[in-house]
Amino acid sequence: MTIYEELKARGLIAQVTDEEEIKELINHGKATFYIGFDPTADSLHVGHFMALMLMRRLQRAGNRPIALIGGGTGMVGDPSGRTDMRSMMTVETIQHNCECFKKQMSKFIDFSEGKALMLNNADWLMNLNYIELLREVGACFSVNNMLRAECYKQRMEKGLSFLEFNYMIMQSYDFYHMFQTVGCNLQCGGDDQWSNMLGGTELIRRKLGKDAYAMTITLLLTSEGKKMGKTQAGAVWLDPEKTSPYDFYQYWRNVDDADVLKCLRMLTDLPLEQIDEMDRWEGSQLNTAKEILAFELTRLVHSEEEAQKAQDAARALFAGGGDRSNVPSTALAAGDLTSGAIGILDLLVKCGIAPSKAEARRLVQQGGVEADGVKVADIGKTFTAEDLSGEGVLLKKGKKVFHRAQLQ
């Protein structure tokens, strides 16, 4: 099976500009391809994970990836898939986020000599003269076509700023620049980037008279059509300081039955034959498939050791009792206790289980909180220093979220 056939079989490819040419490139290791990452946070998240796995697979097949950090485009913000304008970031924040990205990406991509590149489009975009840019590429873009692009439609209703309108031109210029400077001949990205990517291939054709190609990745959606990788608490991050290995494991362990095999195909390195065998699984066997998915992804993102710890902790907790040492925990100081105790609402907020006391109150009143296996019914319940000493108090929200509060 060729790499292109495998990507198709795993359900990763959404759209391509020229299938036969792209097959020839990636099957024979001739692609120098890029995927862009706008540094809107100091960590990558699950939404980026599919792109990283695609880069990893294509690199293993002999192709050269370019991880393009959007230090320049991040100054504008991508309007694709958004109904509101992104907040503006400082240059210092963008630079810090870029450095965090490189560290995380190195787990998936080999950046050793000649194997891959990491570039920052600030290196060329920030030095452009506006008049020169307009003269060089402005005539290559039809405003009529741009306004029909899917990436702008949602923003048109609330008002598309001229700042955001320039994003397609900037992304297209990235492809045009790298085509000439590092031989980049293929752009990959999420399927919501299709219009922007076509802008780049068209710019190269019109300015240079040469062919370049685009291939989009299927968006990671649930069976209900919602983007995966988000919880009520926010994004599922790849940084263990933002989303612990245990919480990362639990996110995948709790995906819907209808999504587990799709995630196994798209996100793991497991052989397709093994996953195809699971197609016949049902009932409790699907829970085994979810454990496999959670373990494999936690191993890839964190380590085999962390994946094993997370799995052991989850199994022990859901079996009742068990080892709490690998459960996410919050260390409390004596100053967190008032008159030697802390209330349940404050404790839930302190541990990040609820974003506010109002939400914590709602959780308790609806019977959604347990402490050491006992449902908490009183919003006035308190915990003393003695309660929180030793192994602390094991909190549980709903059926899935465990957290340990411990006095240090």
C-alpha positions as CSV (number, residue, x, y, z in Angstrom):
1,M,0.0,0.0,0.0
2,T,1.4,3.4,-1.0
3,I,1.5,6.3,1.5
4,Y,-1.3,8.0,-0.5
5,E,-3.5,4.9,-0.5
6,E,-2.9,4.6,3.3
7,L,-3.9,8.3,3.9
8,K,-7.1,7.7,1.9
9,A,-7.8,4.4,3.7
10,R,-7.4,6.2,7.1
11,G,-9.9,8.9,6.0
12,L,-7.3,11.7,6.2
13,I,-7.6,13.3,2.8
14,A,-10.5,15.6,2.1
15,Q,-9.6,17.6,-1.1
16,V,-6.7,17.7,-3.5
17,T,-6.0,20.0,-6.5
18,D,-4.4,17.3,-8.7
19,E,-4.6,13.8,-7.4
20,E,-2.3,12.1,-9.9
21,E,0.5,14.7,-9.4
22,I,0.2,14.6,-5.6
23,K,0.3,10.8,-5.7
24,E,3.5,10.9,-7.7
25,L,5.0,13.5,-5.3
26,I,4.3,11.9,-2.0
27,N,4.6,8.2,-3.0
28,H,8.1,8.8,-4.3
29,G,9.3,11.1,-1.5
30,K,9.4,14.2,-3.8
31,A,7.2,16.5,-1.8
32,T,8.5,19.4,0.2
33,F,5.3,20.3,1.9
34,Y,4.2,22.8,4.5
35,I,1.5,23.1,7.1
36,G,1.0,26.5,8.9
37,F,0.5,26.9,12.6
38,D,-0.7,30.3,13.9
39,P,0.8,30.8,17.4
40,T,-2.5,31.9,19.1
41,A,-1.5,30.1,22.4
42,D,1.6,28.8,24.1
43,S,0.7,25.2,23.4
44,L,-0.5,23.1,20.5
45,H,-3.8,21.3,21.1
46,V,-5.7,18.3,19.8
47,G,-6.9,20.3,16.8
48,H,-3.2,20.4,15.7
49,F,-2.6,16.8,16.3
50,M,-3.9,15.5,13.0
51,A,-1.6,17.8,11.1
52,L,1.3,16.7,13.2
53,M,0.5,13.0,12.5
54,L,0.2,13.7,8.8
55,M,3.6,15.4,8.7
56,R,5.0,12.5,10.6
57,R,3.6,9.9,8.2
58,L,4.7,11.8,5.1
59,Q,8.2,12.4,6.5
60,R,8.5,8.6,7.1
61,A,7.7,8.1,3.5
62,G,10.7,10.2,2.5
63,N,9.0,13.6,2.1
64,R,10.3,16.8,3.7
65,P,8.0,18.7,6.0
66,I,8.1,22.4,6.7
67,A,6.4,23.5,9.9
68,L,5.6,27.1,9.2
69,I,5.0,29.1,12.4
70,G,2.8,32.1,11.7
71,G,4.7,34.8,13.5
72,G,3.7,37.2,10.8
73,T,0.1,36.0,10.0
74,G,-0.4,35.8,13.7
75,M,-0.3,39.6,13.8
76,V,-3.5,39.6,11.7
77,G,-5.4,36.4,12.7
78,D,-7.1,33.9,10.5
79,P,-10.8,34.5,10.0
80,S,-11.5,30.9,8.8
81,G,-14.2,29.1,10.7
82,R,-14.8,32.1,13.1
83,T,-17.7,34.4,13.7
84,D,-15.7,37.0,15.6
85,M,-12.3,38.7,15.2
86,R,-9.3,37.2,17.0
87,S,-7.7,39.2,19.7
88,M,-4.5,41.0,18.8
89,M,-1.3,39.6,20.4
90,T,2.0,41.4,21.1
91,V,5.2,40.5,19.3
92,E,6.6,39.2,22.5
93,T,3.7,36.8,23.1
94,I,3.8,35.5,19.5
95,Q,7.6,34.9,19.8
96,H,7.1,33.0,23.1
97,N,4.3,30.9,21.6
98,C,6.5,30.1,18.6
99,E,9.3,28.7,20.8
100,C,6.8,26.6,22.7
101,F,5.5,25.1,19.4
102,K,9.0,24.1,18.2
103,K,9.6,22.2,21.4
104,Q,6.3,20.3,21.1
105,M,6.7,19.6,17.4
106,S,10.1,18.0,17.8
107,K,8.4,15.0,19.5
108,F,6.7,14.2,16.1
109,I,9.0,15.5,13.4
110,D,12.7,14.9,12.9
111,F,14.3,18.4,12.4
112,S,17.8,17.0,12.0
113,E,19.9,18.2,9.0
114,G,17.9,18.0,5.7
115,K,15.0,16.1,7.2
116,A,12.6,19.0,8.0
117,L,12.4,22.7,8.3
118,M,10.8,25.0,10.8
119,L,10.3,28.5,9.4
120,N,8.6,31.6,10.8
121,N,6.8,33.7,8.2
122,A,7.6,36.8,10.2
123,D,11.0,36.6,8.6
124,W,9.6,37.7,5.3
125,L,6.2,39.1,5.9
126,M,7.3,41.7,8.5
127,N,9.8,43.2,6.1
128,L,7.4,43.7,3.1
129,N,6.7,47.1,1.8
130,Y,2.9,47.5,1.3
131,I,3.1,49.3,-2.0
132,E,5.6,46.8,-3.4
133,L,3.4,43.9,-2.2
134,L,0.3,45.4,-3.9
135,R,2.3,45.9,-7.1
136,E,3.8,42.4,-7.0
137,V,0.7,40.3,-6.1
138,G,-2.3,42.5,-5.9
139,A,-3.4,42.0,-9.5
140,C,-3.4,38.2,-9.0
141,F,-6.4,38.2,-6.6
142,S,-10.0,38.7,-7.6
143,V,-12.0,40.5,-4.9
144,N,-15.1,38.8,-6.2
145,N,-13.6,35.4,-5.8
146,M,-12.2,36.2,-2.4
147,L,-15.7,37.3,-1.1
148,R,-17.1,34.0,-2.3
149,A,-14.5,32.0,-0.3
150,E,-15.9,29.8,2.5
151,C,-13.3,31.2,4.9
152,Y,-15.0,34.7,4.8
153,K,-18.6,33.8,4.7
154,Q,-19.2,33.5,8.5
155,R,-17.4,36.8,9.1
156,M,-19.4,38.7,6.5
157,E,-22.5,38.7,8.6
158,K,-20.9,40.4,11.5
159,G,-18.5,42.5,9.5
160,L,-15.2,41.4,7.9
161,S,-12.4,43.8,8.7
162,F,-9.9,44.8,6.0
163,L,-7.2,43.5,8.4
164,E,-8.6,39.9,8.2
165,F,-9.4,40.3,4.5
166,N,-5.7,40.4,3.9
167,Y,-5.1,37.0,5.5
168,M,-5.6,35.0,2.3
169,I,-3.1,37.2,0.5
170,M,-0.5,36.7,3.3
171,Q,-1.0,32.9,3.4
172,S,-0.8,32.8,-0.4
173,Y,2.4,34.8,-0.3
174,D,3.9,32.3,2.2
175,F,3.5,29.5,-0.4
176,Y,4.8,31.7,-3.2
177,H,7.8,32.7,-1.1
178,M,8.7,29.1,0.0
179,F,8.1,27.7,-3.5
180,Q,11.0,30.0,-4.7
181,T,13.3,29.8,-1.7
182,V,13.1,26.2,-0.3
183,G,11.4,24.3,-3.1
184,C,8.0,23.9,-1.3
185,N,5.7,22.3,-3.9
186,L,2.7,21.2,-1.7
187,Q,0.6,22.9,1.0
188,C,-1.4,20.8,3.4
189,G,-3.9,21.9,6.0
190,G,-7.3,21.6,7.5
191,D,-10.2,21.4,5.1
192,D,-11.5,24.8,6.2
193,Q,-8.3,26.3,4.7
194,W,-9.1,25.2,1.1
195,S,-9.8,28.7,-0.2
196,N,-6.6,30.1,1.2
197,M,-4.6,27.2,-0.2
198,L,-6.1,27.6,-3.7
199,G,-5.0,31.3,-3.4
200,G,-1.4,30.1,-3.0
201,T,-1.4,27.7,-5.9
202,E,-3.0,30.3,-8.2
203,L,-0.5,33.0,-7.2
204,I,2.4,30.7,-8.1
205,R,0.8,29.8,-11.4
206,R,0.1,33.4,-12.4
207,K,3.4,34.8,-11.2
208,L,5.8,32.0,-12.0
209,G,4.0,29.9,-14.6
210,K,4.6,26.8,-12.5
211,D,2.4,24.2,-10.8
212,A,2.1,23.8,-7.0
213,Y,-0.4,21.7,-5.2
214,A,-2.7,21.7,-2.2
215,M,-4.1,18.8,-0.1
216,T,-6.5,19.3,2.8
217,I,-6.9,17.1,5.8
218,T,-10.4,15.9,7.0
219,L,-11.4,17.9,10.0
220,L,-11.6,16.0,13.2
221,L,-15.3,16.1,14.0
222,T,-17.5,14.1,16.3
223,S,-20.4,12.0,14.9
224,E,-22.6,15.0,15.7
225,G,-20.5,17.3,13.5
226,K,-18.7,19.2,16.3
227,K,-14.9,19.8,16.4
228,M,-13.1,17.3,18.6
229,G,-10.6,18.4,21.1
230,K,-12.7,20.7,23.3
231,T,-14.3,20.1,26.7
232,Q,-16.4,22.3,28.9
233,A,-13.2,23.4,30.5
234,G,-11.7,24.4,27.1
235,A,-9.2,22.9,24.6
236,V,-7.4,19.6,25.2
237,W,-3.8,20.8,25.1
238,L,-0.6,18.8,24.3
239,D,1.3,20.6,27.1
240,P,1.1,18.4,30.2
241,E,1.0,21.6,32.4
242,K,-2.2,22.7,30.7
243,T,-3.9,19.3,30.2
244,S,-2.4,16.5,32.4
245,P,-1.6,13.1,30.8
246,Y,-4.4,11.6,32.9
247,D,-7.0,14.2,31.6
248,F,-5.6,13.7,28.1
249,Y,-6.1,9.9,28.4
250,Q,-9.6,10.4,29.8
251,Y,-10.7,12.6,27.0
252,W,-10.0,9.8,24.5
253,R,-11.2,7.1,26.8
254,N,-14.6,8.8,26.8
255,V,-15.1,9.5,23.1
256,D,-18.5,8.3,21.7
257,D,-18.8,4.7,20.4
258,A,-19.5,6.1,17.0
259,D,-16.1,8.0,16.9
260,V,-13.6,5.5,18.3
261,L,-12.7,3.6,15.1
262,K,-12.5,6.8,13.1
263,C,-10.0,8.2,15.7
264,L,-8.0,5.0,15.7
265,R,-7.6,5.2,11.9
266,M,-6.9,8.9,11.6
267,L,-4.7,9.5,14.7
268,T,-2.8,6.3,15.6
269,D,0.0,4.3,14.0
270,L,-1.9,1.0,14.5
271,P,-2.1,-1.1,11.4
272,L,-5.3,-0.7,9.4
273,E,-5.8,-4.5,9.5
274,Q,-5.9,-4.4,13.3
275,I,-8.4,-1.6,13.3
276,D,-10.5,-3.3,10.6
277,E,-10.8,-6.3,13.0
278,M,-12.3,-3.9,15.6
279,D,-15.1,-3.0,13.2
280,R,-16.8,-6.2,14.3
281,W,-16.5,-5.3,18.0
282,E,-19.6,-4.1,19.9
283,G,-20.8,-3.6,23.4
284,S,-18.1,-3.8,26.1
285,Q,-15.5,-4.5,23.4
286,L,-15.8,-0.9,22.3
287,N,-14.6,0.1,25.7
288,T,-11.4,-1.9,25.0
289,A,-11.1,-0.1,21.7
290,K,-11.4,3.2,23.6
291,E,-8.7,2.1,26.0
292,I,-6.4,1.3,23.1
293,L,-7.1,4.7,21.5
294,A,-6.5,6.6,24.8
295,F,-3.3,4.7,25.5
296,E,-1.8,5.0,22.0
297,L,-2.4,8.8,21.8
298,T,-1.2,9.5,25.3
299,R,1.9,7.4,24.5
300,L,2.5,9.5,21.4
301,V,2.0,12.9,23.0
302,H,3.5,12.3,26.4
303,S,5.3,8.9,26.8
304,E,4.7,5.2,27.3
305,E,5.3,5.7,31.0
306,E,2.8,8.4,31.3
307,A,0.3,6.5,29.2
308,Q,0.7,3.5,31.5
309,K,0.2,5.6,34.6
310,A,-2.9,7.2,33.2
311,Q,-4.4,3.8,32.2
312,D,-3.6,2.3,35.6
313,A,-5.1,5.2,37.5
314,A,-8.3,5.2,35.3
315,R,-8.8,1.4,35.7
316,A,-8.2,1.6,39.5
317,L,-10.6,4.5,39.9
318,F,-13.4,3.2,37.8
319,A,-13.1,-0.2,39.5
320,G,-13.5,1.6,42.9
321,G,-10.8,2.7,45.3
322,G,-7.4,2.0,43.8
323,D,-4.2,4.0,43.5
324,R,-4.8,7.8,43.4
325,S,-1.2,8.7,42.9
326,N,-1.6,9.3,39.1
327,V,-4.8,11.2,39.3
328,P,-4.6,14.9,38.5
329,S,-4.2,16.7,41.8
330,T,-4.1,20.2,43.3
331,A,-1.8,20.9,46.2
332,L,-3.4,23.2,48.7
333,A,-1.5,25.5,51.1
334,A,-2.5,26.3,54.6
335,G,-3.4,29.8,53.4
336,D,-6.1,28.3,51.1
337,L,-8.1,27.3,54.3
338,T,-10.1,29.8,56.3
339,S,-10.2,29.0,60.0
340,G,-8.7,25.6,59.2
341,A,-11.3,24.6,56.5
342,I,-12.3,25.2,52.9
343,G,-15.8,25.0,51.5
344,I,-16.8,22.6,48.7
345,L,-17.6,25.5,46.3
346,D,-14.2,27.1,46.8
347,L,-12.5,23.7,46.6
348,L,-14.1,22.9,43.2
349,V,-13.0,26.2,41.8
350,K,-9.5,25.9,43.3
351,C,-9.1,22.5,41.7
352,G,-10.3,23.7,38.3
353,I,-13.3,21.4,38.3
354,A,-15.7,24.4,38.1
355,P,-14.8,27.7,36.5
356,S,-16.7,29.7,39.1
357,K,-18.5,29.4,42.4
358,A,-21.8,29.8,40.6
359,E,-21.0,26.8,38.4
360,A,-19.8,24.9,41.4
361,R,-23.0,25.6,43.2
362,R,-25.0,24.3,40.2
363,L,-22.9,21.1,40.1
364,V,-23.5,20.4,43.8
365,Q,-27.2,21.2,43.7
366,Q,-27.7,18.9,40.7
367,G,-26.0,16.0,42.4
368,G,-23.0,16.0,40.2
369,V,-20.2,16.0,42.8
370,E,-18.8,13.3,45.0
371,A,-16.1,13.5,47.6
372,D,-14.4,10.2,48.5
373,G,-17.2,8.3,47.0
374,V,-20.0,10.1,48.8
375,K,-22.4,12.5,46.9
376,V,-22.1,16.0,48.2
377,A,-25.6,17.5,48.7
378,D,-24.8,20.5,50.9
379,I,-23.3,23.6,49.2
380,G,-22.1,24.5,52.7
381,K,-20.0,21.4,53.2
382,T,-16.4,22.1,54.3
383,F,-13.2,20.1,54.5
384,T,-10.7,20.5,57.3
385,A,-6.9,20.3,57.2
386,E,-7.2,16.8,58.6
387,D,-9.6,15.8,55.7
388,L,-7.1,17.0,53.2
389,S,-4.0,15.6,54.7
390,G,-2.4,12.3,53.6
391,E,-3.9,11.1,50.3
392,G,-6.3,14.1,50.5
393,V,-9.9,14.1,49.2
394,L,-10.8,12.4,45.9
395,L,-13.4,14.6,44.1
396,K,-15.5,13.3,41.3
397,K,-17.6,15.4,38.8
398,G,-20.2,13.4,36.9
399,K,-19.1,9.9,35.9
400,K,-15.8,10.8,34.3
401,V,-13.8,13.5,36.0
402,F,-11.6,12.6,39.0
403,H,-9.4,15.1,40.9
404,R,-7.4,14.8,44.1
405,A,-7.2,17.8,46.5
406,Q,-4.3,17.4,49.0
407,L,-2.9,19.7,51.7
408,Q,0.9,20.1,51.3
